[in-house]
């Protein structure tokens, strides 16, 4: 049996590059996915994502604009440690501050808030959260009001799709045992 994987596109398409996750999942949907893998555009519906995760997934891949100080269009693959937040708030989304619980505003939930809400929901329902959570992020150039990705972020979408597909089916190594394509990881 294949493990269940959810690839979740996160972001607001009305805030420029914050729509990266949505656009990447849209492009990913043109590719055949292995059994047990779902790619879903959640946009700004973080509460829906938290409730869908109660259905039981082994791995969650959040695809989102992720400001980490790199050049616009830089892709990041971040593994979220259990019990910690992703460190990636969607543009315009108020994250919970120190000592605060999750902000339960269904239209402004950062990935951190979704993961905190998921923990609460799992504790209350007996469900199991994903064993592994990854963030496939892209450094935004702009997150002001406006529809459409900036040129560097739009150019990163095909590479993000390739990275997502490689997560599902890593490329075979060459004769020397080296992967043909390198999956870049960011601390």
Secondary structure, DSSP 8 states (H G I E B T S, - for coil): ----EEEEEE--TTBGGGGHHHHHHHHHTTS---TTEEEEEEET-HHHHHHHHTT--SEEEEEEE--SSS-TT-EEEEEE-TTS--S---TT-----TT------TTS--HHHHHHHHHHHHHHH-----SEEEEEEE--S--SSBSS--HHHHHHHHHHHHHHHHHHS---B-TTS-BSS------
